[in-house]
Amino acid sequence: MLTLASGYGNFAVPAVALAAADAAMRPARQYGLPLPVSPVAGLSELREALAHRYRQRGAAGVTAEQAVVTAGTKAGLFALLSEMLRPGNEVLLPTPNWFGFYDLVRRTGGILRPLPLRAADNYALTPEMLRAALTPATRLLIISNPNNPTGRVYSQPEWAALLAVTAEFPDLWVLSDEIYEGISFGPEPVPTLLALPGPHERHVVVSGFSKSLALAGWGVGCLVAPPAMAQAVAARIFSTGLAVPVPAQMAALAATQHAEAIGAALCAQLKPTRQLLLDALADLPGAPGAAAPEGTYYVFADFTRFLAPGLLAQEASAALVRQLAAAGVEVVDGATCGAPGFLRLSYAVAEADLRRALAIIGSVVGM
C-alpha cells in the first residue's frame, strides 16, 4: 500500500538534534546516572530559545514565561482548550481545517462551529465574513497558518484586517496553529499571530517540532500564551501529565536554534515532489484551475468531478477514497476536513512512491 495520507514527512532527523539528544543521554550511558527531570513547563533554555525565535519573527514582547513545552502538540492543545473553554462555549473554525480540532473541541466541552470557505476564492476569509459569524457565545477563533489541509497562508495584512474585527470582542480568544510555518513556498515568510497587536491579551500560538523541524516521533510540542494562561496550562499538565523528557527537549532546542537552516533544507527537499504532484493533478481530466498551495507539504485537490452520481457528497467522497485504497493508494478524505470530494495528498514522500501513487490515481479516475 502506498500512502499519501500521512501527516509526517520523509525527513531525516537533523544532525544537530541527534547530537544534542545524544549529549543529554551521555551521563546516563557512561556513568549510570538518572536522567534529569525537566520542570513541567519545559527547560528554561528551550523556553527562552522559543521566545527568542518569536522575537526574531517580529513578536517583540514575547518572553520565556509565556512559552510552555508540551508532550506533543495535541496534548498542548488539549490542555489549552481545557483551560480556555467552558461547556457550551462556541469555537469558530474556518474550514477546511485539520480534522483533529473537531474531537479536541468536543472533548473539552466546546461546540465547534465551522465557517466554510471556498476553494474558488482561494479560501479567503474576509473581515465581513468573520464579523457575521461571531456571536456572543463564541469563545475562540482558530486559524491554521499555514492551513492543513489547503496549504493556504494568510498574510500579515489579512491577519491585521481580521484582528480589527476580533478586537471588538474583548472576551474572544484567537488561536493560531503555526506548526507548518517553516514549510512555505511563498514570497514572504509566514507571519506569526504574536507579531500583531492583541489589545485584550487573548492571542495564543500552538506549534510543534514534528513538521517544520523534522522531529516526528520525538513527542515535543509548544505553545505561547499570555502569562496567566501559560501558567494555568502548565499547572494542568503538572496535575494530569508529565514534562517532556530532557533528551527530546535538547533535540528540540538544537532544532529551534537552527530552525531557518532546517526549514530551508526541507523546502529544498520538497520542491521536486511538490512540482511533480501539481503537474500530475493538472493533467487529470477536467482539472480545475487552482492556486498552488503556499505552505505545508499537502495539496488539497478537487476530485468532485470524479464522485459517483446519486450519492450524498460525504458518501460519494468516502466511496472514492475506498476505491483508491483498494487500488493501492491511501489518501485523506476531504470530508473529514469539511470538504467532501477533495483529497489531501502529501508530497513529503519518496519521488518513486509518489510517481507510482499518481499512476494509480490516474488509472482509477479514468486517464
C-alpha positions as CSV (number, residue, x, y, z in Angstrom):
1,M,0.0,0.0,0.0
2,L,1.3,3.4,-1.0
3,T,0.3,6.3,1.3
4,L,-0.2,9.9,0.6
5,A,-2.2,10.3,3.8
6,S,0.5,10.5,6.4
7,G,0.8,13.8,8.3
8,Y,4.5,13.2,8.8
9,G,7.2,13.8,6.2
10,N,10.0,11.5,5.0
11,F,12.6,13.7,6.6
12,A,15.9,12.7,8.2
13,V,16.3,13.9,11.8
14,P,18.5,16.9,11.8
15,A,22.1,16.1,12.8
16,V,22.2,18.9,15.3
17,A,19.2,17.5,17.1
18,L,20.6,14.0,17.2
19,A,23.8,15.2,18.6
20,A,22.1,17.3,21.3
21,A,19.9,14.3,22.4
22,D,23.0,12.1,22.4
23,A,24.8,14.5,24.7
24,A,21.9,14.6,27.1
25,M,22.0,10.8,27.3
26,R,25.7,10.5,27.8
27,P,25.8,10.8,31.6
28,A,23.2,8.0,31.9
29,R,25.0,5.8,29.4
30,Q,28.6,6.3,30.7
31,Y,28.1,6.7,34.4
32,G,24.7,5.1,35.1
33,L,23.2,8.4,36.3
34,P,19.5,9.0,36.1
35,L,18.1,11.3,33.5
36,P,17.3,14.8,34.8
37,V,13.6,15.7,35.1
38,S,12.5,18.9,33.4
39,P,10.2,21.5,35.0
40,V,6.8,20.8,33.8
41,A,6.7,23.9,31.6
42,G,9.9,22.9,29.9
43,L,13.6,23.6,30.2
44,S,14.4,27.3,30.7
45,E,16.8,27.3,27.8
46,L,14.3,25.9,25.4
47,R,11.6,28.3,26.5
48,E,14.0,31.2,26.1
49,A,15.0,29.9,22.6
50,L,11.4,29.7,21.6
51,A,10.7,33.2,22.8
52,H,13.8,34.5,21.0
53,R,12.7,32.9,17.8
54,Y,9.3,34.6,18.0
55,R,11.0,37.9,18.7
56,Q,13.1,37.4,15.6
57,R,9.8,36.9,13.7
58,G,8.5,40.3,14.9
59,A,6.8,39.4,18.2
60,A,9.0,41.8,20.2
61,G,7.3,41.4,23.6
62,V,7.3,37.6,23.9
63,T,9.1,36.3,27.0
64,A,10.1,32.8,28.1
65,E,7.4,32.7,30.8
66,Q,4.8,32.7,28.0
67,A,6.2,29.5,26.4
68,V,5.1,26.0,27.5
69,V,6.8,22.9,26.2
70,T,4.2,20.1,25.8
71,A,4.3,16.3,25.2
72,G,3.2,16.8,21.6
73,T,1.1,19.5,20.0
74,K,-2.2,17.7,20.6
75,A,-1.5,17.3,24.3
76,G,-0.8,21.0,24.5
77,L,-3.9,21.9,22.6
78,F,-6.0,19.7,24.9
79,A,-4.6,21.3,28.0
80,L,-5.0,24.8,26.5
81,L,-8.6,24.2,25.4
82,S,-9.5,22.6,28.7
83,E,-8.4,25.8,30.4
84,M,-10.0,28.1,27.9
85,L,-13.4,26.6,27.2
86,R,-16.5,26.0,29.4
87,P,-19.4,23.8,28.4
88,G,-21.4,25.4,25.7
89,N,-18.7,27.8,24.5
90,E,-18.5,28.0,20.7
91,V,-15.3,27.6,18.8
92,L,-15.3,29.1,15.3
93,L,-13.2,27.2,12.9
94,P,-12.8,28.3,9.3
95,T,-12.9,25.2,7.1
96,P,-11.5,23.1,5.5
97,N,-9.2,22.5,8.5
98,W,-7.4,19.8,10.4
99,F,-9.8,17.1,11.4
100,G,-8.3,16.8,14.8
101,F,-9.8,20.0,16.0
102,Y,-13.3,18.5,15.9
103,D,-12.7,15.9,18.6
104,L,-10.4,18.1,20.7
105,V,-13.1,20.7,21.0
106,R,-15.8,18.1,21.8
107,R,-13.7,16.5,24.5
108,T,-13.0,19.9,26.2
109,G,-16.7,20.7,26.3
110,G,-16.9,23.2,23.5
111,I,-19.2,23.4,20.5
112,L,-17.3,23.6,17.2
113,R,-19.0,25.8,14.6
114,P,-17.5,25.5,11.1
115,L,-17.1,28.6,8.9
116,P,-16.9,27.2,5.4
117,L,-14.5,28.9,2.9
118,R,-14.5,28.4,-0.8
119,A,-11.7,26.9,-3.0
120,A,-12.9,29.2,-5.8
121,D,-11.9,32.2,-3.6
122,N,-8.6,30.6,-2.6
123,Y,-10.1,30.1,0.9
124,A,-10.3,33.8,1.5
125,L,-11.6,34.8,5.0
126,T,-12.8,38.4,4.9
127,P,-13.5,40.7,7.9
128,E,-17.1,40.8,6.8
129,M,-17.4,37.0,6.8
130,L,-15.8,36.8,10.2
131,R,-17.9,39.6,11.8
132,A,-21.1,37.9,10.5
133,A,-20.0,34.5,12.0
134,L,-19.1,35.7,15.5
135,T,-21.7,35.6,18.2
136,P,-21.8,36.4,21.9
137,A,-21.3,32.7,22.6
138,T,-18.1,32.5,20.5
139,R,-15.2,32.0,22.9
140,L,-12.5,31.1,20.5
141,L,-11.5,31.6,16.9
142,I,-9.0,29.1,15.4
143,I,-7.0,29.8,12.3
144,S,-4.3,27.5,11.0
145,N,-1.5,29.3,9.2
146,P,-0.3,27.6,7.0
147,N,-3.6,25.7,6.8
148,N,-3.8,22.0,6.9
149,P,-5.1,20.7,4.5
150,T,-5.3,23.5,2.0
151,G,-1.8,24.9,2.3
152,R,-3.3,28.5,2.3
153,V,-1.1,31.1,4.0
154,Y,-2.7,34.2,5.5
155,S,-0.6,37.2,5.1
156,Q,0.1,39.9,7.7
157,P,-2.3,42.4,6.1
158,E,-5.0,39.7,6.1
159,W,-4.4,38.9,9.7
160,A,-4.5,42.6,10.6
161,A,-7.9,43.0,8.9
162,L,-9.3,40.0,10.8
163,L,-7.9,41.2,14.1
164,A,-9.5,44.6,13.7
165,V,-12.8,42.6,13.9
166,T,-11.8,40.3,16.8
167,A,-10.7,43.4,18.8
168,E,-14.4,44.3,19.0
169,F,-14.9,41.2,21.1
170,P,-12.9,41.5,24.4
171,D,-13.8,38.0,25.6
172,L,-12.8,36.3,22.4
173,W,-9.6,34.2,22.3
174,V,-7.7,33.9,19.0
175,L,-5.6,30.8,18.4
176,S,-3.1,30.4,15.6
177,D,-1.9,26.9,14.7
178,E,1.5,27.6,13.2
179,I,3.0,24.1,13.2
180,Y,3.8,24.2,9.5
181,E,5.3,27.7,9.5
182,G,8.7,26.6,8.2
183,I,7.3,24.8,5.2
184,S,6.5,27.7,2.9
185,F,7.0,28.4,-0.7
186,G,5.5,31.9,-0.9
187,P,7.4,35.2,-1.5
188,E,7.2,36.2,2.2
189,P,7.8,34.3,5.5
190,V,4.7,33.0,7.2
191,P,3.6,35.7,9.7
192,T,3.0,34.8,13.4
193,L,-0.1,36.0,15.2
194,L,2.2,37.1,18.0
195,A,3.7,39.8,15.9
196,L,0.3,41.6,15.7
197,P,-1.3,43.7,18.4
198,G,-3.5,41.8,20.9
199,P,-5.3,44.6,22.9
200,H,-7.1,42.1,25.1
201,E,-4.1,39.8,25.7
202,R,-6.0,36.8,24.2
203,H,-3.8,35.7,21.4
204,V,-2.3,32.2,21.6
205,V,0.0,30.3,19.2
206,V,0.4,26.5,19.2
207,S,3.2,24.8,17.3
208,G,5.5,21.8,17.5
209,F,8.6,20.2,16.1
210,S,7.3,17.3,14.1
211,K,6.6,19.1,10.8
212,S,8.8,22.2,10.1
213,L,11.7,20.9,12.2
214,A,11.7,17.2,11.2
215,L,11.3,15.8,14.7
216,A,8.4,13.5,14.1
217,G,8.2,10.8,16.7
218,W,10.0,12.9,19.4
219,G,6.8,14.0,21.1
220,V,7.6,17.7,21.5
221,G,5.1,20.5,21.1
222,C,4.8,24.0,22.4
223,L,2.5,26.9,22.9
224,V,2.9,30.6,23.6
225,A,0.2,32.4,25.6
226,P,-0.4,35.3,27.9
227,P,1.5,34.6,31.2
228,A,-1.6,33.7,33.2
229,M,-2.8,31.2,30.6
230,A,0.6,29.8,30.2
231,Q,0.8,29.2,34.0
232,A,-2.6,27.6,34.0
233,V,-1.7,25.3,31.2
234,A,1.5,24.3,33.0
235,A,-0.4,23.7,36.2
236,R,-2.9,21.4,34.4
237,I,-0.1,19.4,32.8
238,F,1.6,19.1,36.2
239,S,-1.7,17.6,37.6
240,T,-2.5,15.4,34.6
241,G,0.6,14.6,32.6
242,L,4.4,15.0,32.6
243,A,7.2,17.1,31.4
244,V,8.8,16.2,28.0
245,P,11.9,14.1,28.6
246,V,15.1,16.1,28.6
247,P,16.8,14.4,25.6
248,A,13.8,15.2,23.4
249,Q,13.8,18.8,24.7
250,M,17.5,19.2,24.0
251,A,16.9,17.9,20.4
252,A,14.1,20.5,20.1
253,L,16.4,23.2,21.5
254,A,19.0,22.4,18.8
255,A,16.4,22.4,16.1
256,T,15.0,25.7,17.3
257,Q,18.4,27.3,17.2
258,H,18.9,26.1,13.6
259,A,15.2,26.5,12.5
260,E,16.0,28.6,9.4
261,A,18.5,26.2,8.0
262,I,16.4,23.2,8.7
263,G,13.3,24.7,7.2
264,A,15.2,25.8,4.1
265,A,16.6,22.2,3.7
266,L,13.1,20.7,4.0
267,C,11.7,23.1,1.4
268,A,14.5,22.3,-1.0
269,Q,13.9,18.5,-0.5
270,L,10.1,19.0,-1.1
271,K,10.3,21.2,-4.2
272,P,10.7,18.3,-6.8
273,T,7.8,16.2,-5.4
274,R,5.7,19.3,-4.9
275,Q,6.0,20.1,-8.6
276,L,5.5,16.5,-9.6
277,L,2.2,16.4,-7.8
278,L,1.0,19.7,-9.1
279,D,1.8,18.7,-12.6
280,A,0.1,15.4,-12.3
281,L,-3.1,16.9,-10.9
282,A,-3.1,19.5,-13.7
283,D,-3.0,16.6,-16.2
284,L,-6.1,14.8,-14.8
285,P,-9.3,15.0,-16.9
286,G,-11.2,18.3,-16.3
287,A,-8.6,19.7,-13.9
288,P,-9.9,23.0,-12.5
289,G,-7.5,25.9,-12.4
290,A,-6.3,26.4,-8.8
291,A,-3.6,28.4,-7.0
292,A,-0.7,26.3,-5.8
293,P,-0.6,26.0,-2.0
294,E,2.0,28.2,-0.4
295,G,2.6,26.2,2.7
296,T,2.6,22.7,4.2
297,Y,3.5,19.6,2.2
298,Y,0.0,18.8,1.1
299,V,-2.1,19.6,-1.9
300,F,-5.9,19.7,-1.3
301,A,-7.1,18.5,-4.6
302,D,-10.6,18.9,-6.1
303,F,-11.9,15.5,-7.1
304,T,-15.6,16.4,-7.0
305,R,-15.9,15.7,-10.7
306,F,-15.0,12.1,-10.1
307,L,-17.6,11.4,-7.5
308,A,-20.2,8.8,-8.2
309,P,-23.6,10.4,-9.0
310,G,-26.7,9.6,-7.0
311,L,-24.9,9.6,-3.6
312,L,-24.7,12.2,-0.9
313,A,-21.5,14.2,-1.1
314,Q,-19.9,12.6,2.0
315,E,-20.9,9.1,0.9
316,A,-19.5,9.6,-2.6
317,S,-16.3,11.1,-1.2
318,A,-15.8,8.1,1.1
319,A,-16.5,5.8,-1.8
320,L,-13.8,7.4,-3.9
321,V,-11.3,7.1,-1.0
322,R,-12.2,3.4,-0.6
323,Q,-11.8,2.9,-4.4
324,L,-8.3,4.4,-4.3
325,A,-7.3,2.3,-1.2
326,A,-8.5,-0.8,-3.0
327,A,-6.2,0.1,-5.9
328,G,-3.3,0.6,-3.5
329,V,-3.2,4.3,-2.5
330,E,-4.2,5.8,0.8
331,V,-5.3,9.4,0.8
332,V,-7.2,11.7,3.3
333,D,-10.8,12.2,2.6
334,G,-11.6,15.9,2.4
335,A,-14.9,15.2,4.1
336,T,-13.0,14.8,7.4
337,C,-11.7,18.3,7.0
338,G,-15.1,19.8,5.9
339,A,-14.8,19.5,2.1
340,P,-16.2,16.2,0.7
341,G,-14.9,15.4,-2.8
342,F,-11.5,16.9,-2.1
343,L,-8.5,14.8,-1.2
344,R,-5.5,15.7,0.9
345,L,-2.4,14.4,-0.8
346,S,1.1,14.6,0.8
347,Y,4.1,15.1,-1.3
348,A,6.5,14.6,1.6
349,V,7.2,11.1,0.2
350,A,9.9,9.4,-1.9
351,E,9.6,10.5,-5.5
352,A,9.4,6.9,-6.8
353,D,6.5,6.2,-4.4
354,L,4.7,9.4,-5.5
355,R,5.1,8.5,-9.1
356,R,3.6,5.1,-8.5
357,A,0.8,6.5,-6.5
358,L,-0.1,9.1,-9.1
359,A,-0.2,6.5,-11.8
360,I,-2.7,4.5,-9.7
361,I,-4.8,7.6,-9.1
362,G,-4.8,8.4,-12.8
363,S,-6.0,4.9,-13.7
364,V,-8.7,4.9,-11.0
365,V,-10.2,8.2,-12.3
366,G,-10.1,7.2,-15.9
367,M,-7.0,8.6,-17.5
